Amino acid sequence: MAYYESGGNAGREGRPVGWPAILRGFAGRYLFSKEHKTIGLQYLGLALLCVFLGMAMSLLLRVHMAWPNAGGGLLGGAIRGLGDSPERYAALMLLHGSLMVFFVLTAAPQAGFGNYLLPLQIGASEMAFPWLSAAALWLTVASATLMTGAFFATPDAGVKLWVASVAIFSLAALLGAINFCVTTIDLRAKGMTLPRLPVTVWAWFINAILSLLIFSIVLAACALLLADGFLGTEFFRGAFGASPAVSWQRLFWFFAQAEVYVAMLPCFGMITHLLAMGARRPVWREGAVVLALCAVGLVGFCIWGQHMFATGMDPGKPLMFGVLAASLGLPAGVLVVSWFGTLWNGRMRLETSWLFALGFISLFLSGGFSGIILARRDIYSLRGGNDFVSGHYHLVMGVTATFAILAALYFWFPRLFERRLNEGLGKLHFWLTFAGVYCVFMPMHWMGLLERGRAGAGLAYGGGGQAGGWSLFISGAALVTVAAQGIFLVNLVGSLWRGERVYVCNPWKVTTLEWMPATAGASQQNGEHADSSAVVVHRGAYEFDESGNVDDYIPQYVSPERVAAQHAAKIR
């Protein structure tokens, strides 16, 4: 079978195009592409694959906890196998957490949406170092492949393979962070001063700086650990008079504690941006929001010691770390107040994207309140507290970040693919997911408090029927929640295949440059984004007109003269 080129002289001559040419074209466009939009979409595709793998693992773990002696079939055999092999159970839990944290919560908001949108939002045509973007992408793919392969290896080889995959991911994150920093600093369009940057760009930029700090540390730590395993060195074997476990913990927590904020910082930026566009109002106290994002990044890097109170630290240091950790409530409070201030008297849209944004706020507040209870040190000393900690962590980080990713995907989908996701399916997906995650993780908080009280009364953990009943309820809710993601998958595939096409360049009527028509910055008429050399920025990112003009928004690329002409036309 031969394919024929459809354009140019080759098409008129009918020259056949064989499979080698097709494969070369595919490799050039996708496998070896350095174009920031293609790379951003590839990161999002990787995240989508990993999130469904992670959900399947999570469901298997939950079903094993509720029905450890499940019946026959492939699922029943897998569940019984986890019970018969504790190391397999631990490896599955590690793989679930690793895929979700590294390749979903870290990669999708920053590398996926960031690579695609950051150049467009600052008026640039490409990232500063396109080849770094491509290298970072394929290092990330290699890391995901090795990390998944570690599950099937023996425990000793699997641990080494997992550490190697973390090192590769860290190197990829460093390359991406350098690229983000240079792009933001050096490639802004004319007139795009720092105060005019969208909050999303600030979030990606601050997050890139934080990533430079923490991923360099964990990369070095993993390299030293691999040297101990393969070269016989003694970096973590107590050769220098320190406990090897404590030495590793100190380096690891420099990364792990701040990793929470690496996942959340881009989400804060995207949610702030979406709320302003949905409410048709400027971001309330935008300068304070940017300072709050800076504070989250700075303090998040400095509180690594709060998890090491039992490792022989100087008695004064826990107080210092505790005060720093408590101070994070201030920038978080600024963000929450800004969100509500933006919504106040706004004309909030209720399409699926903004429903997920509002759901993000609800989940973030719920998880934050449970964090106040976790400030009590004695809850860790009781076994029942583990359910509380797990529920809090999933609610405040995993689920909230996922809601932000979904909100951003529904919002920017017309920009990514020139099609709309189906709103009816989207709203059904939202309500089932929103109710499902509350039914899964809020009872986990209650189970933790219940078993904490039973342990405090001298009763054995799991001795009553209440905990077992809640466990069955949580497992059933998890089944429904995972099934709801099938609705999203059907919506995604159906919309990409035969979804409603978007023929206007700015369907949501927003102000930032990624929605700018080509004719605003160049003489192109083909609907593509304008060349950055022709883009001029005249105003901030969130200016809405409430005087009853032609429309209620003023894009960043619209000149003051054009606004004045519209005012004059309205008066006449």
C-alpha positions as CSV (number, residue, x, y, z in Angstrom):
1,M,0.0,0.0,0.0
2,A,1.4,3.4,-0.9
3,Y,0.4,6.9,0.3
4,Y,0.6,10.0,-1.9
5,E,1.6,13.5,-0.9
6,S,-1.3,15.9,-1.4
7,G,0.4,19.3,-1.9
8,G,3.3,20.9,-3.9
9,N,5.0,19.5,-7.0
10,A,5.3,16.1,-5.5
11,G,1.5,15.9,-5.1
12,R,0.9,16.8,-8.7
13,E,3.4,14.3,-9.9
14,G,1.8,11.6,-7.8
15,R,5.1,10.5,-6.2
16,P,4.4,7.7,-3.7
17,V,5.4,8.1,-0.1
18,G,6.6,4.8,1.4
19,W,6.5,3.7,5.0
20,P,10.1,4.9,5.7
21,A,9.1,8.4,4.8
22,I,6.0,8.2,6.9
23,L,8.0,7.0,9.9
24,R,10.6,9.7,9.4
25,G,7.8,12.3,9.3
26,F,6.2,10.8,12.5
27,A,9.6,10.8,14.3
28,G,10.4,14.3,13.2
29,R,7.1,15.7,14.3
30,Y,6.6,13.8,17.6
31,L,9.6,11.7,18.8
32,F,12.2,14.3,18.1
33,S,10.1,17.5,18.1
34,K,11.5,20.5,19.9
35,E,8.3,22.6,19.5
36,H,6.9,23.6,22.8
37,K,3.3,22.9,22.1
38,T,4.0,19.3,21.0
39,I,6.2,18.7,24.0
40,G,3.5,20.1,26.4
41,L,0.9,17.8,24.9
42,Q,3.3,14.8,25.2
43,Y,3.8,15.6,28.9
44,L,0.0,15.8,29.3
45,G,-0.4,12.5,27.5
46,L,2.2,10.8,29.8
47,A,0.4,12.2,32.8
48,L,-2.9,10.9,31.6
49,L,-1.5,7.4,31.2
50,C,0.1,7.5,34.6
51,V,-3.0,8.8,36.3
52,F,-5.1,5.9,35.0
53,L,-2.4,3.4,36.0
54,G,-2.2,5.0,39.5
55,M,-5.9,4.9,39.9
56,A,-6.0,1.2,39.0
57,M,-3.3,0.5,41.6
58,S,-5.1,2.6,44.2
59,L,-8.3,0.7,43.5
60,L,-6.5,-2.7,43.8
61,L,-5.0,-1.6,47.2
62,R,-8.4,-0.4,48.5
63,V,-10.2,-3.6,47.4
64,H,-7.5,-5.7,49.0
65,M,-8.0,-3.8,52.3
66,A,-11.8,-4.3,52.2
67,W,-12.0,-7.8,50.7
68,P,-8.6,-9.5,51.3
69,N,-10.0,-13.0,50.5
70,A,-11.7,-12.0,47.2
71,G,-13.0,-14.8,45.0
72,G,-11.6,-16.2,41.8
73,G,-10.7,-14.5,38.5
74,L,-7.7,-12.4,37.6
75,L,-8.7,-9.6,40.1
76,G,-9.2,-12.1,43.0
77,G,-5.9,-13.7,42.2
78,A,-4.1,-10.4,42.3
79,I,-5.7,-9.4,45.6
80,R,-4.8,-12.7,47.2
81,G,-1.3,-12.4,45.8
82,L,-0.8,-9.1,47.6
83,G,-1.8,-10.7,50.9
84,D,0.6,-13.6,50.3
85,S,3.5,-11.4,49.4
86,P,3.9,-8.3,51.7
87,E,6.9,-7.0,49.6
88,R,4.6,-7.0,46.5
89,Y,2.0,-5.0,48.4
90,A,4.7,-2.5,49.5
91,A,6.1,-2.2,46.0
92,L,2.7,-1.6,44.5
93,M,2.0,1.2,47.0
94,L,5.4,2.7,46.3
95,L,4.7,2.6,42.5
96,H,1.3,4.1,42.9
97,G,2.7,7.0,44.9
98,S,5.7,7.5,42.7
99,L,3.7,7.6,39.4
100,M,1.1,10.0,40.9
101,V,3.6,12.4,42.5
102,F,6.3,12.5,39.9
103,F,4.5,12.0,36.6
104,V,1.1,13.5,37.3
105,L,1.2,16.1,40.1
106,T,4.7,17.3,39.2
107,A,4.8,16.9,35.4
108,A,1.3,17.8,34.3
109,P,0.8,21.3,35.9
110,Q,4.4,22.5,35.3
111,A,5.9,20.6,32.4
112,G,2.6,20.0,30.5
113,F,0.6,23.2,30.8
114,G,3.8,25.2,31.4
115,N,5.6,24.2,28.3
116,Y,2.6,24.7,26.1
117,L,1.3,28.0,27.6
118,L,4.2,29.9,29.2
119,P,5.7,31.1,25.8
120,L,2.3,32.1,24.5
121,Q,1.4,34.0,27.7
122,I,4.5,36.1,27.6
123,G,4.4,36.7,23.8
124,A,7.3,34.4,22.9
125,S,7.3,32.0,20.0
126,E,9.3,29.2,21.7
127,M,11.1,28.2,24.8
128,A,14.6,29.6,25.3
129,F,16.3,26.2,24.7
130,P,14.0,24.0,22.7
131,W,16.5,21.1,22.8
132,L,16.4,21.2,26.6
133,S,12.6,20.8,26.5
134,A,13.0,17.7,24.2
135,A,15.7,16.2,26.4
136,A,13.7,16.7,29.5
137,L,10.7,15.1,28.0
138,W,12.4,11.9,27.0
139,L,14.4,11.6,30.2
140,T,11.0,11.8,32.0
141,V,9.6,9.0,29.8
142,A,12.7,6.9,30.5
143,S,12.3,7.6,34.2
144,A,8.6,6.5,34.1
145,T,9.5,3.3,32.2
146,L,12.3,2.3,34.6
147,M,10.1,3.1,37.7
148,T,7.4,0.9,36.4
149,G,9.9,-1.9,35.6
150,A,11.2,-1.7,39.2
151,F,8.0,-3.2,40.4
152,F,8.7,-6.4,38.4
153,A,12.3,-6.8,39.6
154,T,13.5,-8.5,42.8
155,P,13.3,-6.3,45.9
156,D,17.1,-5.5,45.9
157,A,17.3,-4.7,42.2
158,G,13.9,-3.0,42.3
159,V,15.1,-0.5,44.9
160,K,18.2,0.4,42.9
161,L,16.2,0.7,39.7
162,W,13.7,3.0,41.5
163,V,16.5,5.2,42.8
164,A,18.0,5.4,39.3
165,S,14.7,6.4,37.9
166,V,14.3,9.2,40.5
167,A,17.8,10.5,39.6
168,I,16.8,10.6,35.9
169,F,13.6,12.4,36.7
170,S,15.5,14.9,38.8
171,L,17.9,15.6,35.9
172,A,14.9,16.1,33.6
173,A,13.3,18.5,36.1
174,L,16.5,20.5,36.4
175,L,16.7,20.9,32.6
176,G,13.1,22.0,32.5
177,A,13.6,24.4,35.4
178,I,16.5,26.1,33.7
179,N,14.5,26.5,30.5
180,F,11.5,28.0,32.3
181,C,13.7,30.5,34.2
182,V,15.5,31.8,31.1
183,T,12.4,31.9,29.0
184,T,10.5,34.0,31.6
185,I,13.4,36.4,32.2
186,D,14.7,36.8,28.6
187,L,11.9,36.2,26.1
188,R,9.1,38.5,27.2
189,A,7.4,40.5,24.5
190,K,7.7,44.2,24.3
191,G,5.8,45.8,27.1
192,M,5.5,42.6,29.1
193,T,6.9,44.0,32.3
194,L,7.0,41.8,35.5
195,P,3.8,43.5,36.9
196,R,2.0,42.6,33.7
197,L,2.8,38.9,33.9
198,P,-0.2,36.6,34.4
199,V,-0.3,34.9,37.8
200,T,0.2,31.5,36.0
201,V,3.5,32.7,34.6
202,W,4.6,33.8,38.1
203,A,3.6,30.4,39.5
204,W,5.6,28.5,36.8
205,F,8.6,30.8,37.3
206,I,8.7,30.5,41.1
207,N,8.2,26.8,40.8
208,A,11.1,26.5,38.4
209,I,13.4,28.3,40.9
210,L,12.2,26.0,43.7
211,S,12.7,23.0,41.4
212,L,16.3,24.0,40.8
213,L,17.0,24.0,44.5
214,I,15.4,20.7,45.5
215,F,16.0,18.5,42.4
216,S,19.7,19.3,42.5
217,I,19.8,18.0,46.1
218,V,17.9,14.8,45.4
219,L,19.9,14.1,42.2
220,A,23.1,14.3,44.2
221,A,21.7,12.2,47.0
222,C,20.5,9.5,44.5
223,A,23.9,9.5,42.8
224,L,25.7,9.0,46.1
225,L,23.3,6.2,47.1
226,L,23.8,4.4,43.7
227,A,27.6,4.8,44.2
228,D,27.2,3.0,47.5
229,G,25.2,0.2,45.9
230,F,27.3,-0.3,42.7
231,L,30.8,1.1,43.5
232,G,31.3,0.1,47.1
233,T,31.6,3.7,48.4
234,E,30.4,4.6,51.9
235,F,28.5,7.8,51.7
236,F,25.6,6.4,53.6
237,R,27.2,3.7,55.6
238,G,28.3,5.7,58.6
239,A,31.8,6.2,57.4
240,F,31.9,9.8,58.5
241,G,30.6,9.3,62.0
242,A,26.9,10.0,61.2
243,S,24.0,7.7,61.2
244,P,23.6,6.6,57.5
245,A,19.8,6.6,57.8
246,V,19.8,10.1,59.2
247,S,22.2,11.4,56.6
248,W,19.9,10.1,53.8
249,Q,16.8,11.4,55.6
250,R,18.2,14.9,55.8
251,L,19.0,15.0,52.0
252,F,15.7,13.3,51.1
253,W,13.5,15.7,53.2
254,F,15.1,18.7,51.5
255,F,13.4,17.4,48.4
256,A,10.3,15.6,49.7
257,Q,8.8,18.4,51.9
258,A,9.2,21.0,49.2
259,E,7.9,18.6,46.5
260,V,4.4,19.2,48.0
261,Y,4.7,22.9,47.0
262,V,6.3,22.0,43.6
263,A,3.0,20.2,42.9
264,M,0.8,22.9,44.3
265,L,2.4,26.2,43.2
266,P,1.3,25.8,39.5
267,C,-2.1,24.8,40.7
268,F,-2.5,27.9,42.8
269,G,-1.5,30.0,39.8
270,M,-3.9,28.3,37.4
271,I,-6.9,28.4,39.8
272,T,-6.3,32.1,40.5
273,H,-6.2,32.8,36.8
274,L,-9.3,30.7,36.1
275,L,-11.3,32.4,38.9
276,A,-10.6,35.8,37.5
277,M,-11.6,34.8,34.0
278,G,-14.7,33.1,35.3
279,A,-15.8,35.9,37.6
280,R,-15.0,38.6,35.0
281,R,-13.0,40.5,37.6
282,P,-9.4,41.3,38.2
283,V,-7.5,39.2,40.6
284,W,-8.1,40.7,44.0
285,R,-4.9,42.1,45.4
286,E,-2.8,40.6,42.6
287,G,0.5,41.9,44.0
288,A,-0.2,40.2,47.4
289,V,-1.0,36.9,45.5
290,V,2.4,37.0,43.8
291,L,4.2,37.7,47.1
292,A,2.2,34.8,48.7
293,L,3.4,32.5,45.9
294,C,7.0,33.6,46.5
295,A,6.5,33.0,50.3
296,V,5.1,29.5,49.6
297,G,8.2,28.6,47.5
298,L,10.7,30.1,50.0
299,V,9.2,28.8,53.2
300,G,8.4,25.4,51.6
301,F,12.1,24.9,50.9
302,C,13.1,25.8,54.5
303,I,10.8,23.5,56.6
304,W,12.5,20.2,55.6
305,G,13.3,19.4,59.3
306,Q,9.7,19.2,60.6
307,H,9.6,15.5,59.8
308,M,12.9,14.7,61.6
309,F,12.1,15.6,65.2
310,A,12.9,12.0,66.4
311,T,16.3,11.8,64.8
312,G,18.4,13.5,67.5
313,M,18.2,17.1,66.2
314,D,19.2,20.0,68.5
315,P,16.2,20.7,70.8
316,G,15.9,24.3,69.4
317,K,15.6,23.3,65.8
318,P,12.2,21.6,66.0
319,L,10.8,24.9,67.3
320,M,12.4,26.8,64.4
321,F,11.0,24.4,61.8
322,G,7.6,24.3,63.6
323,V,7.3,28.1,63.4
324,L,8.3,28.1,59.7
325,A,5.7,25.4,59.0
326,A,3.0,27.3,60.8
327,S,3.9,30.5,59.0
328,L,2.8,28.8,55.7
329,G,-0.7,29.5,56.9
330,L,-0.2,33.2,56.2
331,P,0.4,33.0,52.4
332,A,-2.2,30.2,52.1
333,G,-4.6,32.5,53.8
334,V,-3.7,35.4,51.4
335,L,-4.5,33.1,48.5
336,V,-7.8,32.0,49.9
337,V,-8.9,35.5,50.7
338,S,-7.9,36.6,47.2
339,W,-10.0,33.8,45.7
340,F,-13.0,34.9,47.6
341,G,-12.3,38.5,46.9
342,T,-12.2,37.8,43.2
343,L,-15.5,35.9,43.4
344,W,-17.2,38.6,45.4
345,N,-19.8,40.4,43.2
346,G,-18.4,38.6,40.2
347,R,-20.4,37.1,37.3
348,M,-19.1,33.6,37.9
349,R,-19.5,31.2,35.0
350,L,-20.5,27.6,35.8
351,E,-19.1,25.7,33.0
352,T,-17.2,22.5,33.9
353,S,-13.8,24.3,34.2
354,W,-15.0,26.7,36.8
355,L,-16.9,23.9,38.7
356,F,-13.6,22.1,39.1
357,A,-11.9,25.4,40.2
358,L,-14.6,25.9,42.9
359,G,-14.2,22.3,43.9
360,F,-10.5,22.9,44.3
361,I,-11.1,25.6,46.8
362,S,-13.5,23.4,48.8
363,L,-11.1,20.5,48.9
364,F,-8.1,22.8,49.8
365,L,-10.0,24.3,52.7
366,S,-11.2,20.9,53.9
367,G,-7.7,19.5,53.8
368,G,-6.3,22.6,55.5
369,F,-8.7,22.2,58.4
370,S,-7.6,18.6,59.0
371,G,-4.0,19.8,58.9
372,I,-4.7,21.9,62.1
373,I,-5.6,18.6,63.9
374,L,-2.4,17.0,62.6
375,A,-0.4,19.7,64.5
376,R,-1.0,17.6,67.6
377,R,2.1,15.5,67.9
378,D,0.4,12.6,69.8
379,I,-1.8,11.6,66.8
380,Y,1.3,10.1,65.1
381,S,1.9,7.8,68.2
382,L,-1.3,5.9,67.6
383,R,-1.8,3.5,64.8
384,G,-5.3,4.7,64.1
385,G,-3.8,8.1,63.2
386,N,-2.5,6.6,59.9
387,D,-5.9,6.7,58.3
388,F,-6.2,10.4,59.3
389,V,-2.8,11.3,57.8
390,S,-3.5,9.4,54.6
391,G,-6.9,11.1,54.2
392,H,-5.4,14.5,54.8
393,Y,-2.5,14.0,52.4
394,H,-4.7,12.8,49.6
395,L,-7.3,15.5,50.1
396,V,-5.0,18.5,50.4
397,M,-2.4,17.5,47.8
398,G,-3.4,14.7,45.5
399,V,-7.1,15.4,44.9
400,T,-6.9,19.2,45.0
401,A,-4.0,19.2,42.4
402,T,-6.0,16.8,40.2
403,F,-9.0,19.1,40.3
404,A,-6.7,22.0,39.3
405,I,-5.3,20.0,36.4
406,L,-8.9,19.0,35.2
407,A,-10.1,22.7,35.5
408,A,-7.1,23.8,33.4
409,L,-7.7,21.0,30.8
410,Y,-11.4,21.9,30.4
411,F,-10.5,25.6,30.1
412,W,-7.6,25.4,27.7
413,F,-8.8,22.4,25.7
414,P,-10.1,24.7,22.8
415,R,-6.6,26.2,22.7
416,L,-4.9,22.9,22.7
417,F,-7.0,21.0,20.2
418,E,-9.5,23.6,18.7
419,R,-12.4,21.5,20.0
420,R,-14.6,21.7,23.0
421,L,-15.1,19.0,25.6
422,N,-18.7,18.0,26.0
423,E,-20.2,20.1,28.8
424,G,-22.9,17.6,29.8
425,L,-20.5,14.8,30.3
426,G,-18.1,17.2,31.9
427,K,-20.6,18.3,34.6
428,L,-21.5,14.7,35.2
429,H,-17.9,13.9,35.6
430,F,-17.4,16.7,38.0
431,W,-20.3,16.0,40.4
432,L,-19.5,12.2,40.6
433,T,-15.9,12.9,41.2
434,F,-16.5,15.7,43.7
435,A,-19.0,13.6,45.7
436,G,-16.8,10.5,45.3
437,V,-13.6,12.0,46.7
438,Y,-15.4,13.4,49.8
439,C,-17.0,10.0,50.3
440,V,-13.5,8.3,50.1
441,F,-11.3,10.6,52.1
442,M,-13.5,12.3,54.7
443,P,-14.4,8.9,56.2
444,M,-10.7,8.1,56.4
445,H,-10.4,11.1,58.7
446,W,-13.2,9.8,60.8
447,M,-11.7,6.3,61.0
448,G,-8.4,7.8,62.1
449,L,-10.1,9.8,64.9
450,L,-12.3,6.8,65.9
451,E,-9.4,4.4,66.2
452,R,-7.3,7.0,67.9
453,G,-10.0,7.2,70.6
454,R,-10.2,3.4,70.8
455,A,-6.4,3.2,71.2
456,G,-6.5,5.9,73.8
457,A,-9.0,3.8,75.8
458,G,-6.7,0.8,75.6
459,L,-8.7,-1.1,72.9
460,A,-7.1,-2.9,70.1
461,Y,-7.1,-1.3,66.7
462,G,-9.7,-2.8,64.4
463,G,-11.5,-4.6,67.2
464,G,-14.9,-3.1,66.5
465,G,-17.2,-3.2,63.5
466,Q,-17.4,0.5,62.8
467,A,-14.0,0.6,61.2
468,G,-14.8,-2.4,59.0
469,G,-18.0,-0.8,57.9
470,W,-16.3,2.5,57.0
471,S,-13.7,0.5,55.1
472,L,-16.4,-1.1,53.0
473,F,-18.0,2.2,52.4
474,I,-14.7,3.8,51.3
475,S,-14.0,1.0,48.9
476,G,-17.4,1.2,47.4
477,A,-17.0,5.0,47.0
478,A,-13.6,4.5,45.4
479,L,-15.1,2.1,42.8
480,V,-17.7,4.8,41.9
481,T,-15.1,7.5,41.7
482,V,-12.8,5.5,39.5
483,A,-15.7,4.6,37.3
484,A,-16.5,8.3,36.9
485,Q,-13.1,8.8,35.4
486,G,-14.3,6.6,32.6
487,I,-16.8,9.3,31.7
488,F,-13.9,11.8,31.4
489,L,-12.0,9.3,29.2
490,V,-15.0,8.9,26.9
491,N,-15.5,12.6,26.8
492,L,-11.8,13.2,25.9
493,V,-11.6,10.6,23.2
494,G,-15.0,11.5,21.7
495,S,-14.2,15.2,21.7
496,L,-10.8,14.7,20.0
497,W,-12.4,12.5,17.4
498,R,-15.7,14.3,16.7
499,G,-16.1,17.0,19.2
500,E,-17.5,20.5,18.6
501,R,-15.0,22.6,16.7
502,V,-14.1,26.0,18.0
503,Y,-14.0,28.5,15.2
504,V,-13.3,31.6,17.3
505,C,-9.8,32.3,18.6
506,N,-11.0,33.4,22.1
507,P,-14.1,31.4,23.0
508,W,-14.0,32.2,26.8
509,K,-13.4,35.9,26.1
510,V,-10.3,36.2,28.3
511,T,-7.5,38.8,28.3
512,T,-4.2,36.9,28.1
513,L,-2.0,36.5,25.1
514,E,-2.4,32.7,24.5
515,W,-5.8,33.5,23.0
516,M,-4.6,36.3,20.8
517,P,-5.6,36.2,17.2
518,A,-2.9,36.2,14.6
519,T,-4.1,39.5,13.1
520,A,-3.5,41.3,16.4
521,G,0.2,41.0,16.1
522,A,0.9,40.2,12.4
523,S,-0.7,40.2,9.0
524,Q,-1.3,36.4,9.1
525,Q,-4.8,35.3,8.3
526,N,-4.6,31.6,9.0
527,G,-5.7,31.7,12.7
528,E,-2.4,30.7,14.2
529,H,-0.7,32.5,17.0
530,A,1.1,35.7,16.0
531,D,4.9,36.0,15.8
532,S,6.3,37.2,19.0
533,S,8.3,39.9,17.3
534,A,5.1,41.7,16.4
535,V,3.4,41.4,19.9
536,V,3.2,44.5,22.0
537,V,1.7,44.4,25.5
538,H,-0.2,47.5,26.7
539,R,-1.7,46.5,30.0
540,G,-2.0,44.0,32.8
541,A,-3.3,40.5,32.5
542,Y,-6.6,41.0,34.3
543,E,-8.4,44.1,33.1
544,F,-12.2,43.9,32.6
545,D,-14.4,46.7,31.5
546,E,-17.5,47.2,33.6
547,S,-18.8,50.4,31.8
548,G,-21.0,48.6,29.3
549,N,-18.6,48.7,26.4
550,V,-18.6,46.5,23.3
551,D,-17.3,43.7,25.5
552,D,-16.3,43.3,29.2
553,Y,-12.7,42.4,28.7
554,I,-9.6,44.3,27.5
555,P,-6.9,42.0,26.1
556,Q,-3.3,42.7,26.9
557,Y,-2.5,43.4,23.2
558,V,-5.2,46.0,22.7
559,S,-3.8,49.5,22.5
560,P,-5.2,52.4,24.5
561,E,-6.1,54.2,21.3
562,R,-8.4,51.3,20.3
563,V,-10.1,51.4,23.8
564,A,-10.6,55.1,23.4
565,A,-12.1,54.6,20.0
566,Q,-14.5,52.0,21.3
567,H,-15.5,54.4,24.1
568,A,-16.2,57.2,21.6
569,A,-18.2,54.9,19.4
570,K,-20.3,53.8,22.3
571,I,-21.0,57.4,23.3
572,R,-22.0,58.3,19.7
